[in-house]
Amino acid sequence: MAYKKSIETRRKILNVTKELVLEKGWKDISVRDIAERAGVKNPLLYYYFKNKQGIADHLLGSLILRTLDYAEYRVPFKEDCMLSHFVYVSLYYRILVEQELYQTLYLESVHPFENPVDDIDDYDLNYMVTKQFNEILKNYGVDLEPQLLQAYTISAFAIGTSIFRSLVSGHLDMSFREALFFITRFWIISVGIDEKIFEEKLAQAIDMVMEVDLDEFVKSDDDDE
């Protein structure tokens, strides 16, 4: 019973955080606001999350994990690593563009890739994406030294973040598809992978992702918390 109550309390903290973000934005809410809405005392909230940013880390991090799981379900990474990766990337960025909650968190909080967290469901997000990049490169005959692979991952993420934050905030006049082609072209073409292969895979991934009912997809996190 205590374990079930603990899960319910954690879920309640996450759900009221989402409500408050949609009502006031991320920057204008405090730990006290969240605790009061959830009906818990501040110290109890810190039992579940080390600080306010920890809640955002969980919400964005768990979203990334769900998009990775979806990509693996649609296209197993071992069967087609580039297509599977593009499904993940396309779905994640489509959610950021179209879902107000995640738009706000993406623009106003620190993204888990920018400030690596100690633990998001026992996954290291930077490590996971670096591993994906490495497998894609090896599959297409590209061998990068570890430090170059790390620099490649960092720069790819930095470009993606800059482009999509500008797109979401309305400072960049690009379609979702154009923005995805821009950032992924850098990731793939810069290491010498054939552009025709890249374009075919990305177009296929975007078509698959546009079929996803985002409202239903993001609802699933309420059951996973």
N, C-alpha and C positions, 0 to 999 in steps of 0.2 A: 504493500500500500504506500509506503514511504517513497519507494522508487517511482511509482506511478504519479504521486503527487509532485515529485521533483521534476518529472518530465512535463507535467501540466503547467507548473510554474514557469519553467524555461520557455515553453511554447507561448504562454501568456505574455511574457516579457517581449518576445520577438513580435508577436502580433500587435501589441499596443505600440511598439516602436514603429511598425509599419503605418499604423493609423496616424500617429503623431507626425511622421515624416510627410505623409500626404496632406495633413492639415497645416503644418507650420514650416516644413522644410527641415533638413537635417541640422543645419547650423543653429537654428533657433529653438532647439529642444535640449534639455539637460537630463542628466541621470535622475535628478529628482523628479522631473516631469514624467519620465518613463516609469519610475518606481511608484509614484502616486497613482498613475493610470492603471498600473498592473496590480495595485493593492499590496505591494510588498515594501519592506524597509530597505533603504539604500544598501546596508551591509549584505543583505540577502541577494540583491542584484549582483553585487561584486563577487558573490560565491559562484555565480554562473558565468559572468563575463568580467574580465579584469578592468574594463573601463568602457566608456561610451563607444570609442572606436572599435572595441572588440565586438560589439553588437553588429556594427556595419561590416566588419571583416567577416563575420559569420554569414550575414545575409548575402553579401556579394560572393564570398567564397563558396557557399553552398549552391548558389546559382551556377557558378562555374562548374562545380562537380556534377550538377544535374545535366548541364549541356554536354559535358564530356560523356556522361552515361548515355544520353540520347544518341550522340554521334556513334558511340560504340554499338548501340543497338541497331541503328540504321545501316551503318557500314563498319563492320569490325576493322579495327586499326590494322591487324595483321593481313587482312585481305586487300585493303587499298588505303595505305597510310595517309596519302595526301588528301584524298577525298574525305576520309573520316575527319581529319584535322580541319578541313574547310567547312564541314558540316558543323562542327563545334564552334568555330570562329563566327560563322555566319549566323547561327542561332543566338549566340551570346550577344553579338552586336545588334541584331534585330530587336532583341528584348530591350537593350539600352535605348534604342531609338524610339520604340513604341510604348514602353511601359513606364508610366510616370514615377512609380516608386523607385525603380532602379535607375531611371534618369537622374533623379534627385540625389541618390546615394553616390552615383558615379561622378556627378559634378561637384558635390559638396563635401564628401568624405574622402579619406585617403584610401585609394584602391589597394587591395591586398598585394598586387604585384609591385606597387611602388614602395610599400613598407612591409616587407615580408613578416608574417605573423608567426607566433610560436606554434600554433596548432589550429588548423581548420579541418575538423573531422579527420585528424591524423594524416593530412596530405600537405605536402610542400608544393604549392602551385607553381612556383618558379621552376622547381626541379621537374615537375610533370611536363610542362610545356617545352623545356629544354630537351627532355628525353624524346618528346614527339618530333621536334625539329631534327634531332640527331638521326632518328630512324628514317625520316623522310629523305634527308641528305644522303644517308648510306644507301637507301633504296635506289636513288638516282645517281649513284656513283660519285658523290661528293664527300670528301674526307676533310673535316676541319679539326685543327688542334683544339684542345679543350678551352683554352683562353679565347680563341676566335669564336668558338661556338657560344660561349658565354656572352661575348660582345655582340654577336649576331642576335641572340635572344633579347638582350637588353635594348638594342637599337630597334628591333622589330616591334617590341612592346611600346617603346617611346613614341614611335611614329603612329602606331594604332591609337594610342591614347590621345595624342595631339589632334589627329584627324577627327576621331569620333567625339571628343569633347567639343570641338569646334562645330561639328555637325549638329550634335544634340542641343547646344546652346544657341544655335541659329546664326553662328558667325561664319559658316561655310556653306556656300550654295552648291551642294552636291547631292545626288540621289544616294540612297543606301547602297545600291549596287555599284555605283561609280566609286564610292568611298571604299568599299570592300576590294574592288579591283585595284585601286590605288595602293592600299596598304599591303595586300598580299602579293602584288607584283614585286614590290621591294623584297619581301621575304624570299621569294622563289627565284626571280630572275637574277638577283644580285649574286647568287651562287652558281649560276650557269645552267639551271634546269630549263628545258625547252619551253618557250612561251606558249606554244600551241597546246601542250599538255596541261600547263597551268590554267589557261583560259577555259579549256574544256572541263576540267575538274571543278573549278570554282563556279562556273555557270551551272553545272549539275548540282553542286552543293546548295547554291542559293535557291534553285528551283525546289529542291527537297524541303528546305527550311521554310519557304514561303507557304507551304502546305500546313505548317504547324499552327494550331489554335493556341496563341500565346496566353490568352486568359486562362485556359484550362492548364496549360503547362506551368505557369507561375503559381497557380493554386496548389499544385502538388506539394510545394514546400511546407504547407501547413501540416501535412501528414508525415513529413520526413523529419521535422524538427525534433 
